Amino acid sequence: MQKILFITGSVNQTLQMHQIAAELPEFDCWFSQVFTDSPFLNFLVERTPLLNGTVMAGQFRENSERYLKNHGLQIDYKAQLNTYDLVVFCSDLIVPKRLRVKKTVWVQEGMVDKFTLLSKLVKAFKLPPFLCGNTSLNGSSNICDVFCAASAGYKQYFAKTGTENRKIAVTGIPNYDNLRQFLNNDFPHRNYVMVATTDMRETYRFENRPAFIKEAVKIAAGRPLLFKLHPNEDVKRAEREIRKYAPAGTLIYNSGNTNHMIANCCELITQYSTVVYTGIILGKKVHSWFNVDELKRLAPVQNNGGSAKKIAQICRAYINHRGTRDSFDVQKALSKKAPQFFTAQLMVNY
């Protein structure tokens, strides 16, 4: 039986990989957290806490592997147990050289960080893309054989930043391809201004959180406020800050279904968060540290939850492709009718 390795990262990325694997029941599917073959980086991962704020280690790996074990999925960390016919990546920022000889597919999980001067320098000097310290170069490495993008807007973006256009297929992304379903929910609150925070500080980036909270209070202009904390945040610190700078009675959630909360809000305030797309698709007024008009152009396609099946269709076609990498026609593979398998619907609270 042919084997596929799915590389996982955050819980959202892990859920996404699980959904794709569920559409490929005829293959032997395994999972591994993002890893590197660099002795130096492995030393940092295994012997120090310096990379605990990245998807390579710390709570990211713990949460991902907990999810995999809870769902009875096969784990092969660092691809040490098997030889694989295909590797599906959740990020192309770190692609071990020994896996580059395999057939590879990259799947977009959400928005990418802003392309900055540092991004340009790293790209220009052909340095390892993770040196940006963010996801700004995700999808632009041209390393993988196939790139699955959230939308036509993102396809243009990735082509502009370095990936060959012929490699990119617009498939949608599993976690954000059926957002209108969240309008039907039992979340008890409605008509509030919602604030979705990020984990910038936990991933070693600067944030002036008090200033952000004060700005949210100003935008709310007396309307009820609800803060939904990022899953990776220091909850005690975040709650303490919100209580200090936001009005009494402000609601704070560190768990629960973020999409349901957005569906019930009257206005959404974000920083660098993919959940802004939920607000855009559901017609909410949104605020973001990205240009909102640009976000509307990039918004993931809504295909009633069909993205995992489309990506699996490409994986199936490519793993059985007998020609060269360059001869694989990703658009033709996407247009073919896929075989039908029964797969369970997967959901997770973000």
C-alpha positions as YAML, in Angstrom:
chain: A
units: angstrom
residues:
- id: 1
  name: MET
  ca: [0.00, 0.00, 0.00]
- id: 2
  name: GLN
  ca: [1.33, 3.42, -0.93]
- id: 3
  name: LYS
  ca: [2.20, 5.65, 2.02]
- id: 4
  name: ILE
  ca: [1.53, 9.36, 2.50]
- id: 5
  name: LEU
  ca: [3.09, 11.53, 5.21]
- id: 6
  name: PHE
  ca: [1.14, 14.58, 6.36]
- id: 7
  name: ILE
  ca: [3.17, 17.31, 8.09]
- id: 8
  name: THR
  ca: [1.27, 19.01, 10.91]
- id: 9
  name: GLY
  ca: [1.75, 22.25, 12.84]
- id: 10
  name: SER
  ca: [-0.94, 24.13, 14.76]
- id: 11
  name: VAL
  ca: [-4.17, 22.36, 15.70]
- id: 12
  name: ASN
  ca: [-5.86, 24.05, 12.73]
- id: 13
  name: GLN
  ca: [-3.19, 22.73, 10.37]
- id: 14
  name: THR
  ca: [-3.47, 19.29, 11.98]
- id: 15
  name: LEU
  ca: [-7.24, 19.23, 11.56]
- id: 16
  name: GLN
  ca: [-6.81, 20.26, 7.95]
- id: 17
  name: MET
  ca: [-4.38, 17.42, 7.27]
- id: 18
  name: HIS
  ca: [-6.73, 14.97, 8.98]
- id: 19
  name: GLN
  ca: [-9.59, 16.06, 6.72]
- id: 20
  name: ILE
  ca: [-7.47, 15.53, 3.61]
- id: 21
  name: ALA
  ca: [-6.22, 12.14, 4.81]
- id: 22
  name: ALA
  ca: [-9.83, 11.09, 5.51]
- id: 23
  name: GLU
  ca: [-10.50, 11.54, 1.79]
- id: 24
  name: LEU
  ca: [-7.66, 9.13, 0.92]
- id: 25
  name: PRO
  ca: [-8.74, 5.87, 2.61]
- id: 26
  name: GLU
  ca: [-6.99, 3.69, 0.02]
- id: 27
  name: PHE
  ca: [-3.57, 4.93, 1.19]
- id: 28
  name: ASP
  ca: [-1.55, 4.29, 4.36]
- id: 29
  name: CYS
  ca: [-1.56, 7.76, 5.97]
- id: 30
  name: TRP
  ca: [0.91, 8.89, 8.64]
- id: 31
  name: PHE
  ca: [1.49, 12.20, 10.41]
- id: 32
  name: SER
  ca: [4.48, 14.13, 11.74]
- id: 33
  name: GLN
  ca: [4.87, 17.52, 13.35]
- id: 34
  name: VAL
  ca: [6.98, 20.00, 11.37]
- id: 35
  name: PHE
  ca: [10.62, 19.01, 11.70]
- id: 36
  name: THR
  ca: [14.04, 19.78, 10.31]
- id: 37
  name: ASP
  ca: [17.18, 17.77, 9.60]
- id: 38
  name: SER
  ca: [19.40, 20.66, 10.72]
- id: 39
  name: PRO
  ca: [21.55, 19.50, 13.68]
- id: 40
  name: PHE
  ca: [21.60, 23.05, 15.07]
- id: 41
  name: LEU
  ca: [17.83, 23.54, 14.93]
- id: 42
  name: ASN
  ca: [17.25, 20.07, 16.32]
- id: 43
  name: PHE
  ca: [19.49, 20.92, 19.24]
- id: 44
  name: LEU
  ca: [17.37, 24.03, 19.91]
- id: 45
  name: VAL
  ca: [14.15, 22.00, 19.67]
- id: 46
  name: GLU
  ca: [15.28, 19.11, 21.84]
- id: 47
  name: ARG
  ca: [17.55, 20.76, 24.40]
- id: 48
  name: THR
  ca: [16.29, 24.34, 24.81]
- id: 49
  name: PRO
  ca: [12.96, 26.21, 25.08]
- id: 50
  name: LEU
  ca: [14.01, 28.76, 22.43]
- id: 51
  name: LEU
  ca: [11.74, 27.34, 19.71]
- id: 52
  name: ASN
  ca: [8.74, 26.57, 21.91]
- id: 53
  name: GLY
  ca: [6.96, 29.54, 20.38]
- id: 54
  name: THR
  ca: [7.14, 27.95, 16.93]
- id: 55
  name: VAL
  ca: [5.15, 25.06, 15.41]
- id: 56
  name: MET
  ca: [8.23, 22.86, 15.72]
- id: 57
  name: ALA
  ca: [8.00, 22.40, 19.47]
- id: 58
  name: GLY
  ca: [6.31, 23.27, 22.75]
- id: 59
  name: GLN
  ca: [2.53, 23.40, 23.00]
- id: 60
  name: PHE
  ca: [2.14, 23.34, 19.21]
- id: 61
  name: ARG
  ca: [3.63, 19.85, 18.99]
- id: 62
  name: GLU
  ca: [1.94, 18.73, 22.22]
- id: 63
  name: ASN
  ca: [-1.51, 19.87, 21.07]
- id: 64
  name: SER
  ca: [-1.06, 18.44, 17.59]
- id: 65
  name: GLU
  ca: [0.09, 15.03, 18.78]
- id: 66
  name: ARG
  ca: [-2.67, 14.93, 21.40]
- id: 67
  name: TYR
  ca: [-5.20, 15.48, 18.61]
- id: 68
  name: LEU
  ca: [-3.62, 12.75, 16.48]
- id: 69
  name: LYS
  ca: [-3.63, 10.25, 19.35]
- id: 70
  name: ASN
  ca: [-7.20, 11.09, 20.34]
- id: 71
  name: HIS
  ca: [-8.30, 10.33, 16.78]
- id: 72
  name: GLY
  ca: [-6.28, 7.13, 16.49]
- id: 73
  name: LEU
  ca: [-4.01, 8.46, 13.74]
- id: 74
  name: GLN
  ca: [-0.56, 7.05, 12.98]
- id: 75
  name: ILE
  ca: [2.42, 9.18, 14.07]
- id: 76
  name: ASP
  ca: [5.87, 8.99, 12.50]
- id: 77
  name: TYR
  ca: [7.73, 11.97, 13.90]
- id: 78
  name: LYS
  ca: [10.59, 13.01, 11.65]
- id: 79
  name: ALA
  ca: [9.63, 10.29, 9.11]
- id: 80
  name: GLN
  ca: [11.80, 7.66, 10.77]
- id: 81
  name: LEU
  ca: [9.52, 4.61, 10.47]
- id: 82
  name: ASN
  ca: [8.57, 4.49, 6.81]
- id: 83
  name: THR
  ca: [9.51, 5.36, 3.25]
- id: 84
  name: TYR
  ca: [6.85, 7.61, 1.70]
- id: 85
  name: ASP
  ca: [5.44, 7.97, -1.78]
- id: 86
  name: LEU
  ca: [4.05, 11.46, -1.13]
- id: 87
  name: VAL
  ca: [4.55, 14.14, 1.53]
- id: 88
  name: VAL
  ca: [1.87, 16.78, 2.16]
- id: 89
  name: PHE
  ca: [3.20, 19.90, 3.87]
- id: 90
  name: CYS
  ca: [1.32, 22.48, 5.95]
- id: 91
  name: SER
  ca: [4.22, 24.92, 5.50]
- id: 92
  name: ASP
  ca: [6.96, 25.23, 2.91]
- id: 93
  name: LEU
  ca: [9.13, 27.34, 5.21]
- id: 94
  name: ILE
  ca: [10.88, 24.19, 6.45]
- id: 95
  name: VAL
  ca: [11.16, 21.29, 3.99]
- id: 96
  name: PRO
  ca: [13.87, 18.78, 4.99]
- id: 97
  name: LYS
  ca: [16.21, 18.01, 2.10]
- id: 98
  name: ARG
  ca: [15.68, 14.27, 2.41]
- id: 99
  name: LEU
  ca: [11.97, 14.78, 1.76]
- id: 100
  name: ARG
  ca: [12.50, 16.97, -1.30]
- id: 101
  name: VAL
  ca: [13.31, 13.88, -3.35]
- id: 102
  name: LYS
  ca: [9.76, 12.66, -2.66]
- id: 103
  name: LYS
  ca: [6.65, 13.88, -4.42]
- id: 104
  name: THR
  ca: [5.48, 16.90, -2.41]
- id: 105
  name: VAL
  ca: [2.30, 18.94, -2.04]
- id: 106
  name: TRP
  ca: [1.92, 22.15, -0.02]
- id: 107
  name: VAL
  ca: [-1.48, 23.12, 1.37]
- id: 108
  name: GLN
  ca: [-2.29, 26.67, 2.45]
- id: 109
  name: GLU
  ca: [-3.85, 26.80, 5.92]
- id: 110
  name: GLY
  ca: [-4.73, 30.45, 6.33]
- id: 111
  name: MET
  ca: [-3.50, 33.97, 5.68]
- id: 112
  name: VAL
  ca: [0.21, 34.70, 5.48]
- id: 113
  name: ASP
  ca: [1.97, 37.53, 7.29]
- id: 114
  name: LYS
  ca: [2.81, 40.80, 5.57]
- id: 115
  name: PHE
  ca: [5.66, 40.76, 3.05]
- id: 116
  name: THR
  ca: [8.24, 43.07, 4.64]
- id: 117
  name: LEU
  ca: [11.70, 44.41, 3.92]
- id: 118
  name: LEU
  ca: [13.12, 41.47, 5.89]
- id: 119
  name: SER
  ca: [11.09, 39.09, 3.70]
- id: 120
  name: LYS
  ca: [12.59, 40.71, 0.61]
- id: 121
  name: LEU
  ca: [16.13, 40.45, 1.98]
- id: 122
  name: VAL
  ca: [15.73, 36.80, 2.97]
- id: 123
  name: LYS
  ca: [14.32, 36.07, -0.47]
- id: 124
  name: ALA
  ca: [16.99, 38.08, -2.31]
- id: 125
  name: PHE
  ca: [19.91, 36.44, -0.49]
- id: 126
  name: LYS
  ca: [18.30, 32.97, -0.71]
- id: 127
  name: LEU
  ca: [18.40, 32.52, 3.05]
- id: 128
  name: PRO
  ca: [16.22, 29.96, 4.87]
- id: 129
  name: PRO
  ca: [12.69, 31.48, 4.78]
- id: 130
  name: PHE
  ca: [12.01, 30.76, 8.46]
- id: 131
  name: LEU
  ca: [14.57, 33.47, 9.30]
- id: 132
  name: CYS
  ca: [11.79, 36.01, 8.67]
- id: 133
  name: GLY
  ca: [10.36, 34.94, 12.04]
- id: 134
  name: ASN
  ca: [6.86, 34.86, 10.54]
- id: 135
  name: THR
  ca: [4.85, 33.26, 7.72]
- id: 136
  name: SER
  ca: [5.36, 36.02, 5.14]
- id: 137
  name: LEU
  ca: [7.24, 33.67, 2.77]
- id: 138
  name: ASN
  ca: [4.86, 30.74, 3.18]
- id: 139
  name: GLY
  ca: [3.79, 29.51, -0.23]
- id: 140
  name: SER
  ca: [6.52, 31.38, -2.10]
- id: 141
  name: SER
  ca: [9.47, 28.97, -1.95]
- id: 142
  name: ASN
  ca: [8.70, 27.04, -5.16]
- id: 143
  name: ILE
  ca: [10.16, 24.00, -3.37]
- id: 144
  name: CYS
  ca: [7.14, 21.70, -3.42]
- id: 145
  name: ASP
  ca: [5.81, 20.15, -6.61]
- id: 146
  name: VAL
  ca: [2.20, 21.29, -6.13]
- id: 147
  name: PHE
  ca: [0.77, 24.24, -4.19]
- id: 148
  name: CYS
  ca: [-2.90, 24.24, -3.10]
- id: 149
  name: ALA
  ca: [-4.18, 27.80, -2.63]
- id: 150
  name: ALA
  ca: [-7.22, 29.21, -0.86]
- id: 151
  name: SER
  ca: [-8.35, 31.44, -3.72]
- id: 152
  name: ALA
  ca: [-7.50, 32.90, -7.10]
- id: 153
  name: GLY
  ca: [-6.26, 35.98, -5.24]
- id: 154
  name: TYR
  ca: [-3.78, 33.90, -3.25]
- id: 155
  name: LYS
  ca: [-2.71, 32.05, -6.39]
- id: 156
  name: GLN
  ca: [-1.73, 35.41, -7.89]
- id: 157
  name: TYR
  ca: [-0.01, 36.38, -4.65]
- id: 158
  name: PHE
  ca: [2.10, 33.20, -4.44]
- id: 159
  name: ALA
  ca: [3.02, 33.43, -8.12]
- id: 160
  name: LYS
  ca: [4.11, 37.02, -7.61]
- id: 161
  name: THR
  ca: [6.27, 36.11, -4.60]
- id: 162
  name: GLY
  ca: [8.14, 33.25, -6.24]
- id: 163
  name: THR
  ca: [6.17, 30.06, -6.91]
- id: 164
  name: GLU
  ca: [5.64, 28.93, -10.50]
- id: 165
  name: ASN
  ca: [2.09, 29.62, -11.61]
- id: 166
  name: ARG
  ca: [1.75, 26.17, -13.23]
- id: 167
  name: LYS
  ca: [2.24, 24.50, -9.84]
- id: 168
  name: ILE
  ca: [-0.60, 26.33, -8.10]
- id: 169
  name: ALA
  ca: [-4.14, 24.99, -7.93]
- id: 170
  name: VAL
  ca: [-7.07, 26.90, -6.43]
- id: 171
  name: THR
  ca: [-8.64, 24.28, -4.17]
- id: 172
  name: GLY
  ca: [-9.92, 26.29, -1.23]
- id: 173
  name: ILE
  ca: [-8.82, 25.37, 2.28]
- id: 174
  name: PRO
  ca: [-10.73, 22.90, 4.47]
- id: 175
  name: ASN
  ca: [-11.09, 25.04, 7.59]
- id: 176
  name: TYR
  ca: [-12.47, 28.07, 5.76]
- id: 177
  name: ASP
  ca: [-14.47, 26.78, 2.79]
- id: 178
  name: ASN
  ca: [-17.98, 26.56, 4.27]
- id: 179
  name: LEU
  ca: [-18.20, 29.53, 6.61]
- id: 180
  name: ARG
  ca: [-21.91, 30.23, 6.20]
- id: 181
  name: GLN
  ca: [-22.68, 27.03, 8.10]
- id: 182
  name: PHE
  ca: [-21.69, 28.84, 11.31]
- id: 183
  name: LEU
  ca: [-24.70, 31.17, 11.11]
- id: 184
  name: ASN
  ca: [-26.69, 28.29, 12.61]
- id: 185
  name: ASN
  ca: [-25.33, 28.07, 16.15]
- id: 186
  name: ASP
  ca: [-26.30, 28.04, 19.80]
- id: 187
  name: PHE
  ca: [-23.78, 30.58, 21.08]
- id: 188
  name: PRO
  ca: [-25.78, 32.50, 23.72]
- id: 189
  name: HIS
  ca: [-24.61, 36.09, 23.01]
- id: 190
  name: ARG
  ca: [-25.40, 38.38, 20.07]
- id: 191
  name: ASN
  ca: [-24.91, 41.93, 18.77]
- id: 192
  name: TYR
  ca: [-21.52, 42.62, 20.36]
- id: 193
  name: VAL
  ca: [-18.27, 43.94, 18.94]
- id: 194
  name: MET
  ca: [-15.91, 40.99, 18.83]
- id: 195
  name: VAL
  ca: [-12.13, 41.15, 19.19]
- id: 196
  name: ALA
  ca: [-10.05, 38.17, 17.99]
- id: 197
  name: THR
  ca: [-6.51, 38.43, 19.36]
- id: 198
  name: THR
  ca: [-3.29, 36.82, 18.12]
- id: 199
  name: ASP
  ca: [-0.32, 35.03, 19.67]
- id: 200
  name: MET
  ca: [2.31, 37.49, 18.50]
- id: 201
  name: ARG
  ca: [3.96, 37.75, 21.90]
- id: 202
  name: GLU
  ca: [4.02, 33.99, 22.32]
- id: 203
  name: THR
  ca: [5.77, 33.69, 18.96]
- id: 204
  name: TYR
  ca: [8.40, 36.30, 19.84]
- id: 205
  name: ARG
  ca: [6.90, 39.28, 17.99]
- id: 206
  name: PHE
  ca: [6.21, 42.69, 19.47]
- id: 207
  name: GLU
  ca: [2.69, 43.78, 20.34]
- id: 208
  name: ASN
  ca: [1.39, 46.72, 22.33]
- id: 209
  name: ARG
  ca: [-1.64, 44.90, 23.73]
- id: 210
  name: PRO
  ca: [-2.89, 47.76, 25.97]
- id: 211
  name: ALA
  ca: [-3.00, 50.08, 22.96]
- id: 212
  name: PHE
  ca: [-4.87, 47.46, 20.94]
- id: 213
  name: ILE
  ca: [-7.46, 46.99, 23.69]
- id: 214
  name: LYS
  ca: [-7.96, 50.75, 23.97]
- id: 215
  name: GLU
  ca: [-8.48, 50.98, 20.21]
- id: 216
  name: ALA
  ca: [-11.06, 48.19, 20.37]
- id: 217
  name: VAL
  ca: [-12.91, 50.04, 23.14]
- id: 218
  name: LYS
  ca: [-12.90, 53.17, 20.98]
- id: 219
  name: ILE
  ca: [-14.33, 51.28, 17.98]
- id: 220
  name: ALA
  ca: [-17.01, 49.66, 20.15]
- id: 221
  name: ALA
  ca: [-18.15, 53.14, 21.24]
- id: 222
  name: GLY
  ca: [-20.17, 51.89, 24.18]
- id: 223
  name: ARG
  ca: [-21.43, 48.69, 22.57]
- id: 224
  name: PRO
  ca: [-20.82, 45.34, 24.37]
- id: 225
  name: LEU
  ca: [-17.37, 43.83, 23.81]
- id: 226
  name: LEU
  ca: [-16.35, 40.19, 23.51]
- id: 227
  name: PHE
  ca: [-12.70, 39.10, 23.37]
- id: 228
  name: LYS
  ca: [-11.79, 35.68, 21.97]
- id: 229
  name: LEU
  ca: [-8.20, 34.82, 22.87]
- id: 230
  name: HIS
  ca: [-5.90, 32.95, 20.53]
- id: 231
  name: PRO
  ca: [-5.46, 29.31, 21.68]
- id: 232
  name: ASN
  ca: [-1.71, 29.79, 22.14]
- id: 233
  name: GLU
  ca: [-1.93, 32.89, 24.33]
- id: 234
  name: ASP
  ca: [-0.91, 33.34, 27.94]
- id: 235
  name: VAL
  ca: [-4.50, 33.40, 29.21]
- id: 236
  name: LYS
  ca: [-3.86, 34.89, 32.64]
- id: 237
  name: ARG
  ca: [-1.85, 37.79, 31.24]
- id: 238
  name: ALA
  ca: [-4.37, 38.46, 28.47]
- id: 239
  name: GLU
  ca: [-7.34, 38.42, 30.85]
- id: 240
  name: ARG
  ca: [-5.56, 40.71, 33.29]
- id: 241
  name: GLU
  ca: [-4.90, 43.26, 30.54]
- id: 242
  name: ILE
  ca: [-8.45, 43.16, 29.22]
- id: 243
  name: ARG
  ca: [-9.92, 43.64, 32.70]
- id: 244
  name: LYS
  ca: [-7.64, 46.64, 33.18]
- id: 245
  name: TYR
  ca: [-8.28, 48.47, 29.91]
- id: 246
  name: ALA
  ca: [-11.77, 47.34, 28.78]
- id: 247
  name: PRO
  ca: [-15.11, 48.24, 30.39]
- id: 248
  name: ALA
  ca: [-16.59, 46.15, 33.18]
- id: 249
  name: GLY
  ca: [-18.77, 43.37, 31.80]
- id: 250
  name: THR
  ca: [-16.55, 42.71, 28.78]
- id: 251
  name: LEU
  ca: [-16.83, 39.04, 27.85]
- id: 252
  name: ILE
  ca: [-13.61, 37.00, 27.56]
- id: 253
  name: TYR
  ca: [-13.35, 33.51, 26.05]
- id: 254
  name: ASN
  ca: [-10.20, 31.41, 25.79]
- id: 255
  name: SER
  ca: [-12.00, 28.46, 24.20]
- id: 256
  name: GLY
  ca: [-15.13, 27.76, 22.20]
- id: 257
  name: ASN
  ca: [-16.04, 27.98, 18.54]
- id: 258
  name: THR
  ca: [-14.62, 31.25, 17.22]
- id: 259
  name: ASN
  ca: [-16.66, 31.04, 14.03]
- id: 260
  name: HIS
  ca: [-19.92, 30.88, 16.00]
- id: 261
  name: MET
  ca: [-18.87, 33.94, 17.96]
- id: 262
  name: ILE
  ca: [-18.09, 35.83, 14.75]
- id: 263
  name: ALA
  ca: [-21.41, 34.78, 13.22]
- id: 264
  name: ASN
  ca: [-23.27, 36.41, 16.13]
- id: 265
  name: CYS
  ca: [-21.24, 39.64, 16.33]
- id: 266
  name: CYS
  ca: [-22.14, 42.98, 14.75]
- id: 267
  name: GLU
  ca: [-18.53, 43.99, 14.05]
- id: 268
  name: LEU
  ca: [-15.20, 42.16, 14.10]
- id: 269
  name: ILE
  ca: [-11.80, 43.50, 15.14]
- id: 270
  name: THR
  ca: [-8.70, 41.43, 14.32]
- id: 271
  name: GLN
  ca: [-4.95, 41.82, 14.11]
- id: 272
  name: TYR
  ca: [-3.16, 39.17, 12.01]
- id: 273
  name: SER
  ca: [-5.76, 36.43, 12.09]
- id: 274
  name: THR
  ca: [-7.28, 34.22, 9.43]
- id: 275
  name: VAL
  ca: [-10.64, 34.41, 11.23]
- id: 276
  name: VAL
  ca: [-11.09, 37.82, 9.60]
- id: 277
  name: TYR
  ca: [-12.18, 35.84, 6.54]
- id: 278
  name: THR
  ca: [-15.11, 34.44, 8.49]
- id: 279
  name: GLY
  ca: [-16.25, 37.99, 9.15]
- id: 280
  name: ILE
  ca: [-15.78, 38.99, 5.52]
- id: 281
  name: ILE
  ca: [-17.69, 36.00, 4.13]
- id: 282
  name: LEU
  ca: [-20.51, 36.51, 6.64]
- id: 283
  name: GLY
  ca: [-20.84, 40.17, 5.69]
- id: 284
  name: LYS
  ca: [-19.58, 41.69, 8.93]
- id: 285
  name: LYS
  ca: [-17.80, 45.00, 9.16]
- id: 286
  name: VAL
  ca: [-14.21, 44.01, 9.86]
- id: 287
  name: HIS
  ca: [-11.03, 45.67, 11.07]
- id: 288
  name: SER
  ca: [-7.58, 44.21, 10.43]
- id: 289
  name: TRP
  ca: [-3.93, 45.19, 10.43]
- id: 290
  name: PHE
  ca: [-4.04, 44.07, 6.78]
- id: 291
  name: ASN
  ca: [-5.72, 46.12, 4.07]
- id: 292
  name: VAL
  ca: [-9.36, 45.01, 4.20]
- id: 293
  name: ASP
  ca: [-9.95, 45.50, 0.45]
- id: 294
  name: GLU
  ca: [-6.95, 43.24, -0.22]
- id: 295
  name: LEU
  ca: [-8.34, 40.66, 2.21]
- id: 296
  name: LYS
  ca: [-11.63, 40.63, 0.33]
- id: 297
  name: ARG
  ca: [-9.68, 39.86, -2.86]
- id: 298
  name: LEU
  ca: [-7.80, 37.04, -1.12]
- id: 299
  name: ALA
  ca: [-10.79, 35.55, 0.75]
- id: 300
  name: PRO
  ca: [-10.96, 31.72, 0.51]
- id: 301
  name: VAL
  ca: [-13.37, 30.25, -2.00]
- id: 302
  name: GLN
  ca: [-16.57, 28.84, -0.50]
- id: 303
  name: ASN
  ca: [-17.26, 25.40, -1.96]
- id: 304
  name: ASN
  ca: [-19.57, 23.91, 0.70]
- id: 305
  name: GLY
  ca: [-16.76, 22.04, 2.41]
- id: 306
  name: GLY
  ca: [-15.29, 20.48, -0.72]
- id: 307
  name: SER
  ca: [-11.68, 21.63, -0.35]
- id: 308
  name: ALA
  ca: [-10.34, 18.51, 1.38]
- id: 309
  name: LYS
  ca: [-11.79, 16.37, -1.39]
- id: 310
  name: LYS
  ca: [-10.23, 18.59, -4.09]
- id: 311
  name: ILE
  ca: [-6.81, 18.48, -2.41]
- id: 312
  name: ALA
  ca: [-7.10, 14.70, -1.95]
- id: 313
  name: GLN
  ca: [-7.98, 14.42, -5.64]
- id: 314
  name: ILE
  ca: [-4.72, 16.16, -6.54]
- id: 315
  name: CYS
  ca: [-2.74, 13.99, -4.10]
- id: 316
  name: ARG
  ca: [-4.27, 10.84, -5.56]
- id: 317
  name: ALA
  ca: [-3.50, 11.90, -9.12]
- id: 318
  name: TYR
  ca: [0.05, 12.94, -8.31]
- id: 319
  name: ILE
  ca: [1.02, 9.88, -6.29]
- id: 320
  name: ASN
  ca: [-0.05, 7.75, -9.27]
- id: 321
  name: HIS
  ca: [1.60, 10.04, -11.84]
- id: 322
  name: ARG
  ca: [4.33, 8.16, -13.68]
- id: 323
  name: GLY
  ca: [5.91, 11.06, -15.55]
- id: 324
  name: THR
  ca: [8.33, 13.74, -14.40]
- id: 325
  name: ARG
  ca: [7.47, 16.37, -11.82]
- id: 326
  name: ASP
  ca: [7.30, 19.02, -14.52]
- id: 327
  name: SER
  ca: [4.92, 16.95, -16.63]
- id: 328
  name: PHE
  ca: [2.26, 16.70, -13.93]
- id: 329
  name: ASP
  ca: [-0.71, 18.86, -14.91]
- id: 330
  name: VAL
  ca: [-2.27, 20.01, -11.64]
- id: 331
  name: GLN
  ca: [-5.17, 21.74, -13.39]
- id: 332
  name: LYS
  ca: [-6.05, 18.57, -15.30]
- id: 333
  name: ALA
  ca: [-5.86, 16.55, -12.09]
- id: 334
  name: LEU
  ca: [-8.21, 18.99, -10.39]
- id: 335
  name: SER
  ca: [-10.76, 18.79, -13.20]
- id: 336
  name: LYS
  ca: [-11.04, 15.00, -13.21]
- id: 337
  name: LYS
  ca: [-13.94, 13.39, -11.41]
- id: 338
  name: ALA
  ca: [-12.78, 11.95, -8.10]
- id: 339
  name: PRO
  ca: [-13.76, 8.45, -6.86]
- id: 340
  name: GLN
  ca: [-16.40, 8.45, -4.14]
- id: 341
  name: PHE
  ca: [-15.55, 7.34, -0.60]
- id: 342
  name: PHE
  ca: [-17.52, 7.73, 2.61]
- id: 343
  name: THR
  ca: [-15.73, 10.10, 4.95]
- id: 344
  name: ALA
  ca: [-16.73, 11.48, 8.34]
- id: 345
  name: GLN
  ca: [-17.27, 15.22, 8.80]
- id: 346
  name: LEU
  ca: [-14.61, 16.62, 11.12]
- id: 347
  name: MET
  ca: [-15.05, 19.70, 13.30]
- id: 348
  name: VAL
  ca: [-12.88, 21.41, 15.89]
- id: 349
  name: ASN
  ca: [-13.26, 24.43, 18.13]
- id: 350
  name: TYR
  ca: [-10.73, 27.16, 17.41]
...
